[in-house]
Amino acid sequence: MIKELLQRSGDPFEDTGAWVIEILRQKDPEKDILAHIEYVAKIYALDWDAKLHTIFHNSKITHHSRQGMEKIEAALGFYKSLLDETAPHTEGYCRLLGQKSKLFPAGRDNHILCGSGTFINFHHAFQPGVMLSKEALIRIFFVPLGAVMVGNLIAVIGSNQAKIEKWFVQENYDENIKRLANKSSEGILSSEFKNPANALFNFAEKCLNRYADQLSEDEPVEINLYHFTNYADKAEITLHCFSAPLFKFYRKVLNSRYKREWARFVNSHYRNENATFEEGLTEDHFLVKEKKEFKTVGGEEFKTWSNPIYNTLLRGEDILKYFKAWSAGQFKAQKRFYITHVVHLYQTFLKGMREETLKKIEAIAEFIVSDPNKRKQRLGSLRSIGNMAAFRRYLLELIRSNVEEKAEKPLISLREYVTYLFPDGAPGMEIRDLLLISVYEKLSEAQAFDDLPEEDEAPETEPESDFSTSPN
């Protein structure tokens, strides 16, 4: 039975419960599972006043008809009937753990996001619930100690790496026990974050900071955050995916070579009402207008605000437009910046762009800024490009100028043009955006801020912020 209680199933709720059971068994291996159930039931009923309606809908531990010890006794009675197999059951294969055993119906009262027993059309062959083994049902009872509230919904983690799941559950469990000890725990642990994107990026960063030596760079790491509620008629779930390529990129971008420039870029995109971003030498902050005064808000607070960069990355969408708009903004504000190496990292890890393509873009950018008498006109022309035909004409004009200057080798060879810049199916305007970012950076490094054309083109304004998840 212990094996079935602890084995990984791939179901995030089942596995969260299993990790809590393992932690409890490691702390007190002499107790049997019913004793662990009783220990947890007392926390739920007495310390948390059974505030678990977002997980267990009308369960033995939450039903309003019972109070205090009655809730504990009802829960123990139910799980004891599973353990001694006196509860109504059939025989077959557990839908979640896979082993052949006696099966018991799982509904929203003893599982998460299952169909209710009154809606038999939710289940195969009009069964009274999803038919699960006793071990699968028992595991779910422990989920609240390993979960965390993010905003008004609950979050659990699933990963292709078991140790990452355990780190998440262990952190939540330890904080729960700490708060129970000092009498400050009143329910499921609440995260400082109000939206799942920030919470997921924060957890990924913790993994990389605390456990980097336990995560081989060769291991693909994927983390999924399940944001849900099982409450009454408002049951819902949303999946937020931190993909393996994104984790690989994030691991790299948090290294010292990239970290400060990445932070400058990301921090400037946090959003809150009446907040103005101000960049510091080592730490950034916001000025928030409250009535007639301004309040300084540091990283510990503004990191909980909504950030379209995180939202966009988790959706698997492109953030190049944000890099371009940020670079244009830095140059217009006459600030020196170095973002190209971060952009190249992003293009390599998340867009699959060739290193040869990025090097050729850098060479073209160098040519654009090489002549002080022509670079303002060249930048203006590059900014005004709105389609691929215009961009090709622009590159041909650069090639012509390069020939007229009697360069030792062509700026763009036919092979480079066809293979690296514009292979079949490649988004050509992406090359234009990367070229703009590189030109802005090179001009800022040279302090050539007078080379900014007088009129800004429309695409250079910052993309509209994404508030698909609730801001703080």
C-alpha positions as CSV (number, residue, x, y, z in Angstrom):
1,M,0.0,0.0,0.0
2,I,2.9,2.4,0.8
3,K,4.1,2.0,-2.8
4,E,0.7,3.1,-4.2
5,L,0.5,6.0,-1.8
6,L,3.8,7.4,-2.9
7,Q,4.3,6.5,-6.6
8,R,4.2,9.3,-9.2
9,S,1.1,9.2,-11.3
10,G,1.5,12.3,-13.5
11,D,-1.7,13.8,-12.0
12,P,-0.6,17.1,-10.3
13,F,-3.2,16.7,-7.5
14,E,-2.4,13.1,-6.8
15,D,1.4,13.7,-6.8
16,T,1.1,16.8,-4.5
17,G,-0.7,14.7,-2.0
18,A,1.8,11.9,-2.3
19,W,4.7,14.3,-1.6
20,V,3.0,15.5,1.5
21,I,2.5,11.9,2.7
22,E,6.2,11.2,2.1
23,I,7.2,14.3,4.1
24,L,5.0,13.2,7.0
25,R,6.4,9.6,6.9
26,Q,9.9,10.9,6.9
27,K,9.2,13.0,10.0
28,D,7.3,10.3,11.8
29,P,7.8,6.9,10.2
30,E,6.2,5.0,13.1
31,K,2.7,6.3,12.4
32,D,0.4,4.5,10.0
33,I,-1.5,6.3,7.3
34,L,-4.7,6.6,9.4
35,A,-2.7,8.4,12.1
36,H,-1.4,10.8,9.5
37,I,-4.9,11.4,8.2
38,E,-6.0,12.2,11.8
39,Y,-3.1,14.6,12.3
40,V,-4.0,16.5,9.0
41,A,-7.8,16.4,9.7
42,K,-7.2,18.2,13.1
43,I,-5.3,20.9,11.3
44,Y,-8.0,21.3,8.7
45,A,-10.9,21.3,11.2
46,L,-9.5,23.0,14.3
47,D,-6.7,25.3,13.1
48,W,-8.1,26.2,9.7
49,D,-11.8,26.0,10.7
50,A,-12.4,23.7,7.7
51,K,-11.8,26.6,5.2
52,L,-11.2,24.1,2.4
53,H,-14.3,24.7,0.2
54,T,-12.1,25.6,-2.8
55,I,-10.6,22.1,-2.7
56,F,-13.3,19.8,-1.2
57,H,-16.9,20.6,-2.2
58,N,-19.3,19.4,0.5
59,S,-16.9,16.9,2.0
60,K,-16.8,15.2,5.3
61,I,-14.4,17.9,6.6
62,T,-16.2,20.9,5.1
63,H,-19.9,20.2,5.4
64,H,-21.6,22.9,7.4
65,S,-23.8,20.4,9.3
66,R,-20.8,19.3,11.4
67,Q,-18.6,21.2,13.8
68,G,-15.1,20.7,15.2
69,M,-14.5,17.2,16.3
70,E,-17.5,16.0,14.4
71,K,-15.8,16.9,11.1
72,I,-12.7,15.0,12.2
73,E,-14.6,11.9,13.2
74,A,-16.6,12.0,9.9
75,A,-13.4,12.2,7.9
76,L,-11.7,9.5,9.8
77,G,-14.8,7.3,9.5
78,F,-14.7,7.7,5.7
79,Y,-11.0,7.0,5.2
80,K,-11.1,4.1,7.6
81,S,-13.9,2.6,5.5
82,L,-11.6,2.9,2.5
83,L,-8.7,1.3,4.3
84,D,-10.6,-1.7,5.5
85,E,-12.5,-1.8,2.2
86,T,-16.0,-1.8,3.8
87,A,-17.1,1.2,1.7
88,P,-19.2,0.3,-1.4
89,H,-16.8,-0.6,-4.2
90,T,-16.2,-2.5,-7.4
91,E,-13.1,-4.2,-8.8
92,G,-11.0,-3.1,-11.7
93,Y,-8.1,-0.8,-12.6
94,C,-7.6,2.5,-10.9
95,R,-8.0,5.3,-13.5
96,L,-5.1,7.3,-12.1
97,L,-2.6,4.8,-10.5
98,G,-3.2,2.0,-13.0
99,Q,-3.1,-1.0,-10.7
100,K,-5.8,-3.6,-10.3
101,S,-7.6,-3.1,-7.0
102,K,-10.9,-2.4,-5.3
103,L,-12.3,0.8,-6.7
104,F,-14.3,3.6,-5.0
105,P,-16.2,6.5,-6.6
106,A,-14.4,9.9,-6.6
107,G,-16.5,13.0,-6.7
108,R,-16.0,16.6,-5.9
109,D,-16.4,15.9,-2.2
110,N,-13.3,13.6,-2.0
111,H,-11.4,14.5,-5.2
112,I,-10.6,17.7,-7.2
113,L,-12.5,18.8,-10.3
114,C,-14.3,15.5,-10.7
115,G,-17.9,15.2,-11.8
116,S,-20.5,15.2,-9.0
117,G,-22.2,11.9,-8.3
118,T,-25.6,13.4,-9.2
119,F,-24.3,14.1,-12.8
120,I,-23.7,10.6,-13.8
121,N,-23.2,11.6,-17.4
122,F,-19.8,13.0,-16.3
123,H,-18.5,9.4,-15.9
124,H,-18.0,6.3,-18.1
125,A,-20.9,3.9,-18.1
126,F,-22.9,6.2,-15.8
127,Q,-20.7,5.3,-12.8
128,P,-21.3,7.2,-9.6
129,G,-17.8,8.8,-9.9
130,V,-14.4,8.4,-11.3
131,M,-13.5,4.9,-10.0
132,L,-10.2,5.1,-8.1
133,S,-8.2,2.9,-5.7
134,K,-8.3,3.8,-1.9
135,E,-4.7,5.0,-2.2
136,A,-5.6,7.5,-4.9
137,L,-8.4,8.9,-2.8
138,I,-6.4,9.1,0.3
139,R,-3.6,11.1,-1.4
140,I,-6.0,13.9,-2.4
141,F,-6.8,14.5,1.3
142,F,-3.2,15.8,1.8
143,V,-3.2,18.3,-1.1
144,P,-4.0,21.4,1.0
145,L,-0.7,21.2,2.9
146,G,1.3,21.2,-0.3
147,A,-0.6,23.8,-2.3
148,V,-0.6,27.6,-2.2
149,M,-3.2,30.3,-2.9
150,V,-2.2,32.6,-5.8
151,G,-4.8,35.4,-5.9
152,N,-8.2,33.9,-5.2
153,L,-7.3,30.5,-6.8
154,I,-5.2,27.6,-5.6
155,A,-1.9,26.5,-7.3
156,V,-0.1,23.2,-7.5
157,I,3.0,22.3,-9.5
158,G,3.6,19.5,-12.0
159,S,7.0,18.8,-13.5
160,N,8.9,16.3,-15.6
161,Q,11.5,16.4,-12.8
162,A,10.2,14.8,-9.5
163,K,12.6,16.7,-7.4
164,I,11.1,20.0,-8.5
165,E,7.6,18.9,-7.5
166,K,9.0,17.9,-4.1
167,W,10.8,21.2,-3.6
168,F,7.5,23.1,-4.2
169,V,5.5,20.9,-1.8
170,Q,8.3,20.9,0.8
171,E,8.5,24.7,0.8
172,N,4.7,25.1,1.2
173,Y,4.5,22.3,3.9
174,D,7.4,23.8,5.9
175,E,5.8,27.3,5.8
176,N,2.5,25.8,6.9
177,I,4.1,24.1,9.9
178,K,6.0,27.2,10.8
179,R,2.8,29.2,10.8
180,L,0.8,26.6,12.7
181,A,3.5,26.6,15.4
182,N,3.2,30.4,16.0
183,K,-0.6,30.3,15.6
184,S,-0.7,32.4,12.5
185,S,-2.1,29.8,10.1
186,E,-5.7,30.2,9.2
187,G,-6.0,28.2,6.0
188,I,-4.2,27.2,2.8
189,L,-0.9,29.1,2.5
190,S,-1.2,32.4,0.6
191,S,1.4,33.5,-1.9
192,E,2.7,37.0,-2.0
193,F,1.9,36.9,-5.7
194,K,-1.6,37.6,-7.1
195,N,-1.1,36.2,-10.5
196,P,0.3,32.8,-11.6
197,A,2.8,34.1,-14.2
198,N,4.8,36.0,-11.5
199,A,4.5,33.1,-9.1
200,L,5.8,30.6,-11.6
201,F,8.8,32.7,-12.7
202,N,9.6,33.3,-9.0
203,F,9.5,29.6,-8.3
204,A,11.7,28.8,-11.3
205,E,14.2,31.4,-10.1
206,K,14.2,29.9,-6.6
207,C,14.9,26.5,-8.1
208,L,17.9,27.9,-10.1
209,N,19.2,29.9,-7.1
210,R,18.8,27.2,-4.4
211,Y,19.2,23.9,-6.2
212,A,21.3,24.7,-9.3
213,D,23.9,22.1,-8.2
214,Q,21.1,19.5,-8.3
215,L,19.9,20.5,-11.8
216,S,22.1,19.3,-14.6
217,E,22.2,21.7,-17.6
218,D,21.6,18.7,-19.8
219,E,18.3,17.9,-18.0
220,P,15.2,19.3,-19.8
221,V,13.1,20.9,-17.1
222,E,9.4,21.7,-17.6
223,I,7.2,23.2,-14.9
224,N,3.5,23.4,-15.1
225,L,1.4,25.5,-12.7
226,Y,-2.2,24.4,-12.3
227,H,-4.3,27.3,-11.1
228,F,-7.8,26.1,-10.0
229,T,-10.7,26.1,-7.7
230,N,-13.2,23.3,-6.9
231,Y,-15.6,25.7,-5.2
232,A,-19.4,25.1,-5.8
233,D,-20.5,26.2,-9.2
234,K,-17.3,28.2,-9.9
235,A,-15.0,25.2,-10.5
236,E,-12.3,26.1,-13.1
237,I,-8.6,25.4,-13.9
238,T,-6.0,27.2,-16.0
239,L,-2.6,25.6,-17.0
240,H,0.5,27.8,-17.2
241,C,3.4,26.1,-18.8
242,F,7.1,27.0,-18.2
243,S,8.5,25.0,-21.1
244,A,11.9,23.3,-21.2
245,P,13.3,25.8,-23.7
246,L,12.1,28.7,-21.6
247,F,13.7,27.1,-18.5
248,K,17.0,26.7,-20.4
249,F,16.9,30.3,-21.5
250,Y,15.9,31.5,-18.0
251,R,18.8,29.5,-16.4
252,K,21.2,31.2,-18.8
253,V,19.8,34.7,-18.5
254,L,20.1,34.7,-14.7
255,N,23.9,34.3,-15.0
256,S,25.9,37.4,-14.1
257,R,26.7,38.2,-17.8
258,Y,23.1,38.7,-18.6
259,K,21.3,39.2,-15.3
260,R,21.5,43.0,-14.9
261,E,20.4,43.9,-18.4
262,W,17.6,41.3,-18.3
263,A,16.4,42.9,-15.0
264,R,16.5,46.4,-16.5
265,F,14.3,45.2,-19.4
266,V,11.9,43.1,-17.3
267,N,11.6,45.6,-14.4
268,S,10.6,48.4,-16.7
269,H,7.5,46.3,-17.8
270,Y,5.9,45.9,-14.4
271,R,2.5,47.6,-14.4
272,N,0.4,49.3,-11.8
273,E,-1.8,52.3,-11.8
274,N,-0.1,55.7,-11.3
275,A,3.4,54.1,-11.2
276,T,6.4,55.5,-13.0
277,F,9.5,53.4,-13.5
278,E,12.9,54.7,-12.4
279,E,16.1,52.9,-13.1
280,G,18.9,52.7,-10.5
281,L,22.6,51.8,-10.8
282,T,22.1,48.4,-9.1
283,E,18.4,48.4,-8.0
284,D,15.3,49.7,-9.8
285,H,12.2,51.2,-8.3
286,F,8.8,52.8,-9.1
287,L,7.3,56.1,-8.0
288,V,3.7,55.6,-7.2
289,K,1.5,58.7,-6.9
290,E,-0.9,58.5,-3.9
291,K,-3.1,61.6,-3.7
292,K,-0.5,64.5,-3.9
293,E,2.5,62.5,-2.8
294,F,4.9,60.0,-4.3
295,K,5.8,56.7,-2.7
296,T,8.9,54.8,-3.6
297,V,8.2,51.1,-4.4
298,G,11.2,48.6,-4.5
299,G,11.6,45.2,-6.1
300,E,10.1,43.2,-3.2
301,E,6.8,45.0,-3.8
302,F,6.7,45.7,-7.5
303,K,7.7,42.1,-8.4
304,T,4.1,41.1,-7.5
305,W,2.6,43.4,-10.1
306,S,1.5,42.1,-13.5
307,N,4.2,41.9,-16.1
308,P,3.4,41.3,-19.8
309,I,6.9,39.8,-20.4
310,Y,6.2,36.9,-18.1
311,N,2.6,36.5,-19.4
312,T,3.8,36.5,-23.1
313,L,6.6,34.0,-22.5
314,L,4.3,31.5,-20.7
315,R,1.9,31.7,-23.6
316,G,4.8,30.8,-25.9
317,E,4.5,34.1,-27.8
318,D,7.2,36.3,-29.2
319,I,8.6,39.1,-27.0
320,L,10.9,40.6,-29.7
321,K,8.5,43.6,-30.1
322,Y,9.1,44.4,-26.4
323,F,12.9,44.2,-26.9
324,K,12.6,46.5,-29.9
325,A,10.3,49.1,-28.2
326,W,12.5,49.0,-25.0
327,S,15.7,49.6,-27.1
328,A,14.1,52.5,-28.9
329,G,12.9,54.0,-25.6
330,Q,16.4,53.7,-24.1
331,F,18.0,55.4,-27.1
332,K,15.4,58.2,-27.1
333,A,16.0,58.8,-23.4
334,Q,19.8,59.0,-24.2
335,K,20.7,56.0,-22.0
336,R,23.5,53.5,-22.7
337,F,22.3,50.0,-22.8
338,Y,23.5,46.5,-23.8
339,I,20.6,44.2,-24.6
340,T,21.8,42.5,-27.8
341,H,23.5,39.6,-26.0
342,V,20.2,38.9,-24.1
343,V,18.2,39.2,-27.4
344,H,20.6,36.8,-29.1
345,L,20.2,34.3,-26.2
346,Y,16.4,34.6,-26.6
347,Q,16.5,34.1,-30.4
348,T,18.8,31.1,-30.0
349,F,17.1,29.2,-27.2
350,L,13.4,30.1,-27.9
351,K,13.3,30.9,-31.6
352,G,15.9,28.5,-32.9
353,M,17.7,31.1,-34.8
354,R,21.2,30.2,-36.2
355,E,24.3,31.8,-34.7
356,E,25.4,32.7,-38.3
357,T,22.2,34.7,-38.8
358,L,22.8,36.7,-35.6
359,K,26.4,37.4,-36.6
360,K,25.4,38.6,-40.0
361,I,22.8,40.9,-38.5
362,E,25.5,42.4,-36.2
363,A,27.8,42.9,-39.2
364,I,25.1,44.8,-41.1
365,A,24.3,46.9,-38.1
366,E,28.0,47.8,-37.8
367,F,28.0,48.9,-41.4
368,I,24.9,51.0,-40.9
369,V,26.5,53.0,-38.1
370,S,30.1,53.0,-39.5
371,D,29.7,56.3,-41.5
372,P,28.7,59.2,-39.2
373,N,27.5,61.2,-42.2
374,K,25.1,58.5,-43.3
375,R,23.9,56.7,-40.2
376,K,21.1,59.1,-39.3
377,Q,19.6,58.7,-42.8
378,R,20.1,54.9,-42.7
379,L,18.4,54.6,-39.3
380,G,15.5,56.8,-40.4
381,S,15.0,54.6,-43.5
382,L,15.3,51.4,-41.5
383,R,12.7,52.7,-39.0
384,S,10.2,53.6,-41.8
385,I,10.2,50.1,-43.3
386,G,6.8,48.5,-43.2
387,N,7.0,45.5,-45.4
388,M,9.4,42.9,-46.8
389,A,9.6,44.5,-50.2
390,A,10.8,47.7,-48.7
391,F,13.3,45.9,-46.4
392,R,14.8,44.0,-49.4
393,R,15.3,47.3,-51.2
394,Y,16.9,48.7,-48.1
395,L,19.4,45.9,-47.9
396,L,20.2,46.1,-51.6
397,E,20.9,49.8,-51.1
398,L,23.3,48.9,-48.3
399,I,25.0,46.3,-50.5
400,R,25.4,49.0,-53.3
401,S,27.0,51.4,-50.8
402,N,29.3,48.7,-49.6
403,V,30.5,48.0,-53.1
404,E,31.0,51.7,-53.8
405,E,33.2,51.9,-50.8
406,K,35.3,49.2,-52.3
407,A,35.0,46.8,-49.3
408,E,37.3,43.8,-49.3
409,K,34.3,41.4,-49.1
410,P,30.6,41.8,-49.7
411,L,28.3,43.0,-46.9
412,I,25.9,40.2,-47.7
413,S,26.7,37.3,-50.0
414,L,24.1,35.4,-52.0
415,R,24.5,32.4,-49.8
416,E,24.1,34.4,-46.6
417,Y,21.1,36.2,-48.0
418,V,19.3,32.9,-49.0
419,T,20.5,30.6,-46.2
420,Y,20.8,32.8,-43.1
421,L,18.7,36.0,-43.6
422,F,15.7,34.8,-45.6
423,P,15.5,31.0,-45.7
424,D,12.1,29.6,-46.9
425,G,9.4,30.3,-44.3
426,A,11.5,32.7,-42.2
427,P,9.7,35.8,-40.8
428,G,11.7,38.5,-42.7
429,M,10.6,41.4,-40.6
430,E,12.0,39.7,-37.6
431,I,15.5,40.4,-39.1
432,R,14.6,44.0,-39.5
433,D,13.6,44.3,-35.8
434,L,16.8,42.6,-34.7
435,L,18.8,44.9,-36.9
436,L,17.1,47.9,-35.3
437,I,17.9,46.7,-31.8
438,S,21.5,46.3,-32.7
439,V,21.8,49.7,-34.3
440,Y,20.2,51.4,-31.3
441,E,22.7,49.7,-29.0
442,K,25.7,50.6,-31.1
443,L,24.6,54.2,-31.4
444,S,24.0,54.4,-27.6
445,E,27.4,53.0,-26.9
446,A,28.9,55.7,-29.2
447,Q,26.8,58.3,-27.4
448,A,25.4,59.2,-30.9
449,F,22.0,60.2,-29.6
450,D,21.7,63.1,-32.1
451,D,21.3,60.4,-34.8
452,L,17.7,59.7,-33.8
453,P,15.3,60.8,-36.5
454,E,12.9,63.6,-35.4
455,E,9.8,61.6,-36.1
456,D,9.1,58.3,-34.4
457,E,7.4,55.7,-36.5
458,A,4.3,54.1,-35.0
459,P,5.6,50.6,-34.5
460,E,8.3,51.9,-32.2
461,T,5.9,52.7,-29.4
462,E,5.8,50.2,-26.6
463,P,3.4,47.3,-27.3
464,E,0.2,47.4,-25.3
465,S,0.6,45.8,-21.9
466,D,-1.0,42.4,-21.3
467,F,-3.4,42.3,-18.3
468,S,-4.9,38.9,-19.1
469,T,-4.0,38.0,-15.5
470,S,-5.2,40.3,-12.7
471,P,-2.7,43.0,-11.7
472,N,-2.0,43.5,-8.0
